[in-house]
């Protein structure tokens, strides 16, 4: 039986073979820990982060409740979309980093769509 970490690593590698962020359409990468949710928009050709948001940002730090749940992920998605539109980014490629498109990952994607990002 394959362990959880090895399985996630294999899924992540399989996804990254197909998903790459270029200048016109950068990659929205997601990381989820037990306590927080992180997201960043990356231009892989330059190797640079164009915008980033997480539950540790000053805008979301004062919020009550758990920071790793669906509601917090949706707020991170909306905040990331605001930062991306301020940087002139409208279209992205979604990189779920080996996580299932479910729960907090889905909420972050829906929040960023509500904020104005297209993918």
C-alpha positions, 0 to 999 in steps of 0.5 A: 500500500502506498502512503499518503505522502507518496500518493500526493507526491505522485499526483502532484508530479502528474499534474505539474507535467501538464500545468505550467504558468506562462506570462499571459496565464500564470499558475495559481498554486494552492497549499493546505496545512492543517491550520492554514491555507496558502495560495500564490500566482506564479509565472513559471517562465520567470520563476517569480511569484506575482501575487500571494494570499494566505490566512496569515495575511494582515487582512485575514489575521483578525478573523475568528475561527479556524483558519484551515476550514472552507470559510477561510479558504474562500476568503483567501480566494477572494483576497488573492483575486483582488491582489491579482486584479490589482497586478493586472492578472485576469486569467490563471491556470489552477494547480491543485497540487495533488489535493482533491478538488473538494472542500477547502481547495474547491472553496478557494477556487470558487472564491477566486472565481467570485473575485474575478479570476478566470480559469 
